[in-house]
Structure formats: structure tokens, C-alpha cells
Amino acid sequence: LFACTLEGMVPTAVAAILLERTQRAFAQLAHAEQELVDMGVSRRSTASMGEKVTNRHLRTLVAIDRHGTETAAAQELDISQPSVTQTLRQLERIVETNLFIRTARGMLVTRAGEIMLRRTKLMFYELQLARDDIAAQFGEHPAHLIGGGPVRLAAHRHRNDGDERLVG
């Protein structure tokens, strides 16, 4: 990440990519926090959400949403169901509101949960882009799945008077 030069340690191109993408990723948590404050369900604390929320919290949030139950989320994450419940409760304490409504049929996402999910998925997407950008620096071309991320991509090749371009 750093190169030793006569001027001292200087960041490499990879470090610049990583810094930019991680700043953009963590900005998503700040945006989520502001949206929750604007909704009136959370109040801004002295420590920002980004200082309290962990990767485990966010992965648990997404897994519960994807599967609709804590049990199925636990299986995906390869942890116990009580651990999923505890992690979700910790996250709900941090954001100061319920993110899901528990029903007999599973978990239903609340409006606050939708905000957190959208911002979390954007955060994870930025981190994936960081990995892709870094791989590209080394000449690797990571495979992209069409529609595989939070931003749906539908690109195809289009020919117009000999001009080949991607449209989507």
C-alpha cells in the first residue's frame, strides 16, 4: 500500500483506490444515520454509527432480509440462531429502532430497516468495486454477474453505423 522513497513512505495507486472506495463505503453509514435522524426514529449521538457498527452486524442484517428468518440467516452465516438474534438486537440498539417486525411467518423489514439495507448494500458494493479496481491494477479482470449487485446492470453490445458501444 505504501512505497518507500527518498521523500519517505508514499501511498501507491492501490492505496489511493482503497482509500477512495472505503471512504465512499463508510459514507453510506453516515447517510443511513442521517436518514434515520430525519425520520425521527434515531438521534445523532456523539459517536457515529460507523464507529459502532461491525461487518457482522451488516452481514446479519442482509442475511435476515434475504432469507426472512433468523434461522435461515444463521445457516447462511454459519453461526447459531441465538447469535443472529443477539447481533440484530445489538444493531437495533445502535440505530435506536427496530429494523424488522417479527411475525409467525418470519421477519418483515421496517422503513428504518429498508434504509439500513439500502445503504448497507451500497456499502458492500463499494467494497466490491474496490476489490475489482485493485484487481484491475494488477491486470486481472474480475468476472461481473449481470444483475448481481445492488445496482442492476443490463448491458449489451449495440452496433450503430459501425460504432460498437455498450448500452444498458
Backbone as CSV, one residue per row, in Angstrom:
resi,resn,N_x,N_y,N_z,CA_x,CA_y,CA_z,C_x,C_y,C_z
1,LEU,0.801,-1.205,0.000,0.000,0.000,0.000,0.845,1.270,0.000
2,PHE,2.086,1.138,0.474,2.977,2.290,0.519,4.310,1.931,-0.121
3,ALA,4.930,2.918,-0.735,6.248,2.738,-1.342,7.251,3.583,-0.571
4,CYS,8.408,3.027,-0.359,9.476,3.745,0.336,10.268,4.534,-0.703
5,THR,10.283,5.838,-0.555,11.017,6.702,-1.483,11.962,7.579,-0.674
6,LEU,12.725,8.394,-1.377,13.623,9.327,-0.690,12.842,10.342,0.141
7,GLU,11.606,10.614,-0.288,10.757,11.554,0.454,10.035,10.886,1.620
8,GLY,10.187,9.584,1.762,9.507,8.846,2.817,8.500,7.876,2.237
9,MET,7.587,7.422,3.064,6.556,6.480,2.633,5.459,7.243,1.900
10,VAL,5.149,6.800,0.689,4.093,7.441,-0.098,3.066,6.378,-0.507
11,PRO,1.795,6.759,-0.534,0.764,5.783,-0.913,0.900,5.379,-2.380
12,THR,0.629,4.117,-2.639,0.644,3.598,-4.002,-0.713,3.845,-4.664
13,ALA,-0.809,3.499,-5.931,-2.085,3.623,-6.650,-3.145,2.747,-5.989
14,VAL,-2.740,1.582,-5.521,-3.675,0.680,-4.842,-4.190,1.326,-3.563
15,ALA,-3.305,1.973,-2.814,-3.716,2.649,-1.581,-4.718,3.760,-1.886
16,ALA,-4.491,4.491,-2.967,-5.418,5.569,-3.345,-6.792,5.012,-3.682
17,ILE,-6.815,3.903,-4.399,-8.091,3.247,-4.736,-8.792,2.808,-3.459
18,LEU,-8.055,2.119,-2.604,-8.632,1.604,-1.369,-9.166,2.732,-0.491
19,LEU,-8.419,3.802,-0.384,-8.850,4.943,0.422,-10.135,5.542,-0.131
20,GLU,-10.174,5.795,-1.438,-11.367,6.396,-2.040,-12.594,5.509,-1.858
21,ARG,-12.466,4.238,-2.173,-13.618,3.335,-2.097,-14.082,3.112,-0.657
22,THR,-13.154,2.981,0.282,-13.587,2.767,1.667,-14.223,4.026,2.242
23,GLN,-13.725,5.197,1.858,-14.381,6.429,2.304,-15.801,6.501,1.774
24,ARG,-15.980,6.142,0.509,-17.325,6.151,-0.077,-18.218,5.102,0.584
25,ALA,-17.635,3.949,0.925,-18.407,2.891,1.583,-18.884,3.357,2.955
26,PHE,-17.960,3.890,3.751,-18.341,4.315,5.094,-19.247,5.545,5.088
27,ALA,-19.194,6.321,4.027,-20.126,7.446,3.898,-21.566,6.943,3.838
28,GLN,-21.756,5.725,3.350,-23.111,5.160,3.292,-23.705,5.012,4.696
29,LEU,-22.875,4.650,5.668,-23.372,4.567,7.049,-23.755,5.942,7.579
30,ALA,-22.981,6.951,7.230,-23.317,8.315,7.652,-24.628,8.757,7.022
31,HIS,-24.835,8.403,5.753,-26.091,8.739,5.084,-27.266,8.013,5.741
32,ALA,-27.067,6.751,6.080,-28.118,5.982,6.757,-28.465,6.626,8.091
33,GLU,-27.435,6.995,8.830,-27.644,7.635,10.131,-28.454,8.921,9.974
34,GLN,-28.102,9.728,8.989,-28.813,10.987,8.764,-30.265,10.729,8.358
35,GLU,-30.489,9.747,7.502,-31.856,9.420,7.094,-32.702,8.960,8.282
36,LEU,-32.107,8.184,9.188,-32.839,7.732,10.374,-33.143,8.897,11.307
37,VAL,-32.205,9.831,11.426,-32.435,11.033,12.229,-33.560,11.855,11.599
38,ASP,-33.500,12.040,10.276,-34.537,12.799,9.571,-35.918,12.168,9.716
39,MET,-35.962,10.828,9.812,-37.228,10.117,10.018,-37.754,10.300,11.438
40,GLY,-36.867,10.706,12.332,-37.263,10.885,13.724,-37.203,9.616,14.553
41,VAL,-36.573,8.556,14.028,-36.506,7.295,14.775,-35.179,7.125,15.502
42,SER,-34.234,7.993,15.219,-32.923,7.897,15.837,-32.441,9.310,16.122
43,ARG,-31.574,9.447,17.105,-30.985,10.750,17.366,-29.484,10.628,17.172
44,ARG,-28.886,11.678,16.724,-27.440,11.649,16.470,-26.721,11.614,17.810
45,SER,-25.843,10.651,17.941,-25.077,10.529,19.181,-23.684,11.111,18.978
46,THR,-22.922,11.157,20.055,-21.571,11.695,19.951,-20.676,10.772,19.121
47,ALA,-20.905,9.472,19.214,-20.150,8.508,18.405,-21.018,8.141,17.206
48,SER,-20.447,8.258,16.018,-21.229,7.968,14.822,-21.497,6.474,14.698
49,MET,-22.503,6.163,13.906,-22.871,4.780,13.659,-21.677,4.001,13.100
50,GLY,-20.891,4.648,12.264,-19.738,3.992,11.665,-18.698,3.528,12.666
51,GLU,-18.694,4.125,13.845,-17.760,3.719,14.891,-18.298,2.554,15.718
52,LYS,-19.581,2.262,15.578,-20.212,1.224,16.399,-20.588,-0.022,15.613
53,VAL,-20.988,0.147,14.368,-21.486,-0.960,13.559,-20.315,-1.782,13.028
54,THR,-20.485,-3.102,13.082,-19.438,-4.002,12.593,-19.904,-4.715,11.316
55,ASN,-18.946,-5.350,10.669,-19.252,-6.153,9.490,-20.269,-7.243,9.842
56,ARG,-20.125,-7.823,11.007,-21.054,-8.875,11.446,-22.482,-8.335,11.537
57,HIS,-22.654,-7.134,12.062,-23.987,-6.522,12.130,-24.591,-6.410,10.732
58,LEU,-23.789,-5.897,9.807,-24.309,-5.623,8.463,-24.563,-6.906,7.677
59,ARG,-23.681,-7.887,7.804,-23.899,-9.165,7.122,-25.144,-9.854,7.671
60,THR,-25.371,-9.746,8.979,-26.558,-10.336,9.599,-27.820,-9.656,9.095
61,LEU,-27.801,-8.342,9.017,-28.939,-7.574,8.504,-29.327,-8.053,7.109
62,VAL,-28.350,-8.159,6.223,-28.611,-8.555,4.836,-29.097,-10.005,4.770
63,ALA,-28.504,-10.882,5.564,-28.902,-12.298,5.545,-30.332,-12.480,6.040
64,ILE,-30.722,-11.763,7.080,-32.099,-11.862,7.572,-33.065,-11.379,6.506
65,ASP,-32.736,-10.290,5.861,-33.598,-9.781,4.796,-33.699,-10.779,3.642
66,ARG,-32.576,-11.361,3.260,-32.558,-12.291,2.137,-33.405,-13.542,2.414
67,HIS,-33.338,-14.038,3.647,-33.993,-15.307,3.964,-35.317,-15.165,4.701
68,GLY,-35.534,-14.040,5.350,-36.801,-13.818,6.033,-36.916,-14.426,7.412
69,THR,-35.914,-15.190,7.834,-35.920,-15.751,9.190,-34.511,-15.701,9.764
70,GLU,-34.452,-15.646,11.071,-33.157,-15.655,11.745,-32.490,-17.019,11.617
71,THR,-33.293,-18.077,11.599,-32.751,-19.428,11.485,-32.036,-19.625,10.148
72,ALA,-32.676,-19.224,9.066,-32.062,-19.361,7.738,-30.848,-18.446,7.605
73,ALA,-30.940,-17.254,8.186,-29.790,-16.340,8.163,-28.608,-16.961,8.904
74,ALA,-28.891,-17.610,10.031,-27.830,-18.265,10.810,-27.152,-19.359,9.990
75,GLN,-27.936,-20.115,9.244,-27.358,-21.165,8.404,-26.434,-20.569,7.345
76,GLU,-26.885,-19.490,6.697,-26.035,-18.838,5.681,-24.733,-18.332,6.287
77,LEU,-24.826,-17.720,7.458,-23.662,-17.108,8.098,-22.808,-18.113,8.872
78,ASP,-23.326,-19.341,8.983,-22.634,-20.416,9.701,-22.381,-20.044,11.162
79,ILE,-23.435,-19.487,11.780,-23.419,-19.176,13.207,-24.741,-19.652,13.797
80,SER,-24.870,-19.607,15.103,-26.100,-20.076,15.745,-27.219,-19.047,15.599
81,GLN,-28.452,-19.526,15.679,-29.609,-18.631,15.606,-29.608,-17.640,16.770
82,PRO,-29.266,-18.045,17.999,-29.180,-17.043,19.077,-28.143,-15.954,18.799
83,SER,-27.050,-16.304,18.115,-26.054,-15.290,17.753,-26.622,-14.281,16.766
84,VAL,-27.433,-14.768,15.826,-28.087,-13.865,14.865,-29.026,-12.929,15.611
85,THR,-29.830,-13.482,16.513,-30.768,-12.676,17.303,-30.017,-11.620,18.110
86,GLN,-28.944,-12.025,18.765,-28.151,-11.091,19.574,-27.533,-10.003,18.698
87,THR,-27.003,-10.367,17.549,-26.363,-9.396,16.656,-27.384,-8.398,16.140
88,LEU,-28.579,-8.890,15.761,-29.634,-7.986,15.296,-30.054,-7.037,16.414
89,ARG,-30.211,-7.542,17.613,-30.593,-6.678,18.746,-29.529,-5.614,19.018
90,GLN,-28.260,-5.987,18.906,-27.185,-5.002,19.070,-27.305,-3.900,18.021
91,LEU,-27.524,-4.308,16.770,-27.653,-3.333,15.685,-28.863,-2.438,15.911
92,GLU,-29.975,-3.015,16.349,-31.172,-2.219,16.606,-30.955,-1.241,17.761
93,ARG,-30.152,-1.615,18.746,-29.811,-0.673,19.823,-28.954,0.472,19.281
94,ILE,-28.039,0.149,18.385,-27.166,1.178,17.805,-27.990,2.181,17.010
95,VAL,-28.918,1.689,16.179,-29.706,2.596,15.334,-30.948,3.121,16.056
96,GLU,-31.195,2.607,17.254,-32.259,3.077,18.134,-33.664,2.841,17.595
97,THR,-33.830,1.793,16.808,-35.156,1.448,16.302,-35.166,0.019,15.799
98,ASN,-36.360,-0.556,15.680,-36.491,-1.902,15.120,-36.253,-1.862,13.619
99,LEU,-35.522,-2.839,13.131,-35.249,-2.948,11.699,-36.152,-3.989,11.040
100,PHE,-36.703,-4.880,11.865,-37.627,-5.903,11.385,-38.782,-6.027,12.366
101,ILE,-39.912,-6.447,11.843,-41.056,-6.831,12.666,-41.079,-8.342,12.655
102,ARG,-41.110,-8.920,13.834,-41.124,-10.375,13.938,-42.569,-10.860,13.856
103,THR,-42.832,-11.802,12.950,-44.165,-12.379,12.795,-44.051,-13.895,12.870
104,ALA,-45.191,-14.565,12.919,-45.196,-16.029,12.934,-44.627,-16.594,11.631
105,ARG,-44.689,-15.831,10.571,-44.210,-16.299,9.264,-42.778,-15.851,8.945
106,GLY,-42.174,-15.090,9.831,-40.806,-14.638,9.589,-40.636,-13.172,9.933
107,MET,-39.655,-12.573,9.310,-39.276,-11.198,9.610,-39.694,-10.290,8.465
108,LEU,-40.338,-9.175,8.814,-40.724,-8.164,7.830,-39.905,-6.909,8.088
109,VAL,-39.295,-6.386,7.042,-38.430,-5.226,7.187,-39.260,-3.960,7.442
110,THR,-38.796,-3.115,8.344,-39.453,-1.839,8.629,-38.898,-0.776,7.686
111,ARG,-39.451,0.419,7.742,-38.938,1.524,6.919,-37.481,1.831,7.298
112,ALA,-37.201,1.825,8.582,-35.815,2.041,9.034,-34.920,0.908,8.542
113,GLY,-35.439,-0.303,8.557,-34.691,-1.446,8.045,-34.395,-1.305,6.563
114,GLU,-35.360,-0.776,5.819,-35.145,-0.555,4.384,-34.003,0.430,4.152
115,ILE,-33.965,1.478,4.952,-32.884,2.465,4.840,-31.544,1.798,5.115
116,MET,-31.460,1.059,6.214,-30.209,0.395,6.563,-29.800,-0.626,5.504
117,LEU,-30.768,-1.371,4.987,-30.451,-2.363,3.956,-29.933,-1.717,2.685
118,ARG,-30.592,-0.663,2.240,-30.170,0.010,1.012,-28.747,0.545,1.169
119,ARG,-28.487,1.204,2.271,-27.163,1.786,2.496,-26.104,0.703,2.710
120,THR,-26.469,-0.375,3.377,-25.531,-1.475,3.591,-25.162,-2.129,2.265
121,LYS,-26.141,-2.350,1.415,-25.857,-2.961,0.107,-24.987,-2.040,-0.743
122,LEU,-25.228,-0.744,-0.667,-24.372,0.197,-1.391,-22.950,0.176,-0.823
123,MET,-22.842,0.042,0.494,-21.537,-0.041,1.134,-20.782,-1.278,0.652
124,PHE,-21.446,-2.430,0.671,-20.814,-3.661,0.214,-20.449,-3.577,-1.264
125,TYR,-21.277,-2.893,-2.038,-20.995,-2.730,-3.465,-19.724,-1.897,-3.662
126,GLU,-19.574,-0.828,-2.895,-18.355,-0.012,-2.978,-17.122,-0.843,-2.638
127,LEU,-17.248,-1.694,-1.636,-16.115,-2.532,-1.258,-15.791,-3.549,-2.348
128,GLN,-16.821,-4.072,-3.020,-16.590,-4.971,-4.146,-15.901,-4.221,-5.285
129,LEU,-16.330,-2.985,-5.521,-15.673,-2.181,-6.553,-14.209,-1.926,-6.206
130,ALA,-13.907,-1.763,-4.930,-12.513,-1.595,-4.511,-11.712,-2.839,-4.883
131,ARG,-12.267,-4.017,-4.588,-11.577,-5.261,-4.947,-11.373,-5.347,-6.457
132,ASP,-12.409,-4.997,-7.210,-12.328,-5.041,-8.676,-11.292,-4.054,-9.207
133,ASP,-11.295,-2.833,-8.668,-10.346,-1.815,-9.117,-8.903,-2.226,-8.815
134,ILE,-8.709,-2.818,-7.652,-7.365,-3.266,-7.278,-6.933,-4.429,-8.179
135,ALA,-7.849,-5.355,-8.447,-7.528,-6.462,-9.351,-7.151,-5.927,-10.723
136,ALA,-7.853,-4.905,-11.183,-7.561,-4.310,-12.493,-6.163,-3.685,-12.505
137,GLN,-5.711,-3.162,-11.366,-4.364,-2.593,-11.279,-3.291,-3.648,-11.546
138,PHE,-3.630,-4.898,-11.259,-2.692,-5.997,-11.459,-2.984,-6.772,-12.738
139,GLY,-3.825,-6.171,-13.600,-4.113,-6.792,-14.884,-5.145,-7.884,-14.841
140,GLU,-5.789,-8.066,-13.715,-6.842,-9.079,-13.604,-8.164,-8.435,-13.960
141,HIS,-9.024,-9.195,-14.564,-10.348,-8.695,-14.933,-11.392,-9.554,-14.236
142,PRO,-11.880,-9.081,-13.085,-12.853,-9.881,-12.338,-14.134,-10.068,-13.135
143,ALA,-14.716,-11.240,-12.995,-15.979,-11.530,-13.684,-17.113,-10.813,-12.968
144,HIS,-17.966,-10.187,-13.739,-19.133,-9.497,-13.183,-20.386,-10.264,-13.575
145,LEU,-21.267,-10.432,-12.629,-22.545,-11.058,-12.917,-23.543,-9.975,-13.274
146,ILE,-24.222,-10.127,-14.372,-25.250,-9.158,-14.743,-26.359,-9.238,-13.707
147,GLY,-26.674,-8.090,-13.122,-27.731,-8.042,-12.108,-27.307,-8.628,-10.782
148,GLY,-26.025,-8.823,-10.554,-25.578,-9.477,-9.339,-25.385,-8.558,-8.154
149,GLY,-25.389,-7.251,-8.349,-25.153,-6.335,-7.236,-26.377,-5.506,-6.940
150,PRO,-26.237,-4.539,-6.042,-27.377,-3.699,-5.715,-27.807,-2.846,-6.902
151,VAL,-26.871,-2.585,-7.793,-27.210,-1.832,-8.990,-27.379,-2.844,-10.106
152,ARG,-28.544,-2.942,-10.652,-28.820,-3.912,-11.706,-28.212,-3.433,-13.025
153,LEU,-27.419,-4.285,-13.621,-26.799,-3.941,-14.889,-27.442,-4.774,-15.986
154,ALA,-27.801,-4.120,-17.055,-28.359,-4.828,-18.201,-27.685,-4.266,-19.437
155,ALA,-26.457,-4.652,-19.645,-25.695,-4.107,-20.761,-25.635,-5.125,-21.885
156,HIS,-25.630,-4.636,-23.089,-25.430,-5.498,-24.245,-24.730,-4.699,-25.338
157,ARG,-24.135,-5.404,-26.247,-23.439,-4.741,-27.346,-24.454,-4.285,-28.382
158,HIS,-24.210,-3.093,-28.891,-25.106,-2.494,-29.872,-24.262,-1.928,-31.004
159,ARG,-24.616,-2.246,-32.240,-23.897,-1.714,-33.396,-24.764,-0.669,-34.073
160,ASN,-24.139,0.489,-34.313,-24.831,1.582,-34.978,-23.853,2.226,-35.945
161,ASP,-24.022,1.982,-37.206,-23.150,2.533,-38.237,-21.678,2.228,-37.955
162,GLY,-21.392,0.995,-37.575,-20.012,0.595,-37.345,-19.487,1.005,-35.979
163,ASP,-20.278,1.725,-35.176,-19.859,2.155,-33.853,-20.338,1.122,-32.841
164,GLU,-19.386,0.401,-32.223,-19.768,-0.588,-31.239,-19.673,0.044,-29.857
165,ARG,-20.715,-0.074,-29.067,-20.716,0.513,-27.736,-21.571,-0.311,-26.808
166,LEU,-21.378,-0.124,-25.527,-22.208,-0.784,-24.525,-23.357,0.127,-24.171
167,VAL,-24.538,-0.436,-24.153,-25.707,0.328,-23.722,-26.418,-0.475,-22.658
168,GLY,-27.123,0.176,-21.783,-27.823,-0.565,-20.749,-28.664,0.327,-19.911
